[in-house]
Protein backbone atom coordinates (compact mmCIF):
# COMPACT_ATOMS: atom_id res chain seq x y z
CA UNK A 1 0.00 0.00 0.00
CA UNK A 2 1.65 3.27 -1.07
CA UNK A 3 1.93 6.20 1.28
CA UNK A 4 -0.12 9.27 0.54
CA UNK A 5 0.98 12.79 1.31
CA UNK A 6 -1.25 14.45 3.87
CA UNK A 7 -1.89 18.18 3.85
CA UNK A 8 -1.48 19.05 7.54
CA UNK A 9 -3.41 22.30 7.23
CA UNK A 10 -6.41 20.66 5.53
CA UNK A 11 -6.31 17.89 8.11
CA UNK A 12 -6.23 20.42 10.96
CA UNK A 13 -9.17 22.34 9.48
CA UNK A 14 -11.18 19.13 9.25
CA UNK A 15 -10.35 18.20 12.83
CA UNK A 16 -11.18 21.70 14.04
CA UNK A 17 -14.61 21.40 12.49
CA UNK A 18 -15.15 18.01 14.16
CA UNK A 19 -14.14 19.31 17.60
CA UNK A 20 -15.25 22.96 17.32
CA UNK A 21 -17.23 22.82 20.57
CA UNK A 22 -14.39 21.35 22.66
CA UNK A 23 -12.39 24.14 24.42
CA UNK A 24 -9.41 21.86 25.11
CA UNK A 25 -9.20 20.91 21.46
CA UNK A 26 -9.14 24.58 20.47
CA UNK A 27 -5.91 25.10 22.43
CA UNK A 28 -4.39 21.92 20.99
CA UNK A 29 -5.15 23.13 17.47
CA UNK A 30 -3.58 26.50 18.23
CA UNK A 31 -0.41 24.77 19.45
CA UNK A 32 -0.41 22.49 16.40
CA UNK A 33 -0.64 25.47 14.06
CA UNK A 34 2.20 27.27 15.85
CA UNK A 35 4.38 24.15 15.66
CA UNK A 36 3.59 23.71 11.97
CA UNK A 37 4.55 27.32 11.21
CA UNK A 38 7.79 27.00 13.19
CA UNK A 39 8.67 23.79 11.35
CA UNK A 40 8.05 25.50 7.99
CA UNK A 41 10.30 28.40 9.05
CA UNK A 42 13.09 26.02 10.04
CA UNK A 43 12.81 24.15 6.73
CA UNK A 44 13.10 27.45 4.80
CA UNK A 45 16.19 28.42 6.81
CA UNK A 46 17.79 25.01 6.25
CA UNK A 47 17.18 25.30 2.51
CA UNK A 48 18.65 28.81 2.46
CA UNK A 49 21.77 27.65 4.34
CA UNK A 50 22.22 24.66 2.02
CA UNK A 51 21.87 26.86 -1.07
CA UNK A 52 24.31 29.47 0.24
CA UNK A 53 26.93 26.82 1.02
CA UNK A 54 26.53 25.22 -2.42
CA UNK A 55 26.77 28.62 -4.12
CA UNK A 56 29.92 29.41 -2.14
CA UNK A 57 31.50 26.07 -3.11
CA UNK A 58 30.74 26.62 -6.78
CA UNK A 59 31.83 30.28 -6.75
CA UNK A 60 35.19 29.16 -5.40
CA UNK A 61 35.52 26.39 -8.00
CA UNK A 62 35.67 23.61 -5.41
CA UNK A 63 34.54 20.29 -6.82
CA UNK A 64 32.73 17.68 -4.78
CA UNK A 65 35.76 15.43 -5.25
CA UNK A 66 38.07 18.12 -3.87
CA UNK A 67 35.69 18.71 -0.98
CA UNK A 68 35.76 14.97 -0.29
CA UNK A 69 39.56 15.13 0.08
CA UNK A 70 39.38 18.21 2.31
CA UNK A 71 36.70 16.92 4.68
CA UNK A 72 36.77 13.14 4.72
CA UNK A 73 33.10 13.15 3.74
CA UNK A 74 32.29 10.75 0.93
CA UNK A 75 31.24 12.21 -2.40
CA UNK A 76 27.90 10.46 -1.83
CA UNK A 77 27.42 12.25 1.51
CA UNK A 78 28.26 15.57 -0.15
CA UNK A 79 25.82 14.88 -2.97
CA UNK A 80 23.06 13.84 -0.53
CA UNK A 81 23.58 17.05 1.42
CA UNK A 82 23.47 19.18 -1.74
CA UNK A 83 20.30 17.53 -3.03
CA UNK A 84 18.57 17.87 0.32
CA UNK A 85 18.24 14.16 0.97
CA UNK A 86 20.65 14.02 3.89
CA UNK A 87 22.95 16.00 6.07
CA UNK A 88 23.45 15.84 9.79
CA UNK A 89 24.80 18.85 11.64
CA UNK A 90 28.18 17.11 11.61
CA UNK A 91 28.05 16.88 7.80
CA UNK A 92 27.02 20.53 7.49
CA UNK A 93 29.87 21.67 9.74
CA UNK A 94 32.45 19.59 7.85
CA UNK A 95 31.11 20.82 4.52
CA UNK A 96 31.28 24.46 5.64
CA UNK A 97 34.79 24.02 7.01
CA UNK A 98 35.90 22.26 3.81
CA UNK A 99 34.83 25.20 1.65
CA UNK A 100 36.33 27.74 4.02
CA UNK A 101 33.12 29.00 5.63
CA UNK A 102 32.58 29.57 9.30
CA UNK A 103 29.01 29.25 10.51
CA UNK A 104 28.08 31.82 13.12
CA UNK A 105 24.94 31.50 15.25
CA UNK A 106 22.60 34.46 15.19
CA UNK A 107 20.71 35.82 18.15
CA UNK A 108 17.03 35.87 17.34
CA UNK A 109 14.50 38.00 19.13
CA UNK A 110 12.23 36.02 21.40
CA UNK A 111 8.59 35.83 20.47
Beta strands, then each sheet from edge to edge (+ up, - down):
end
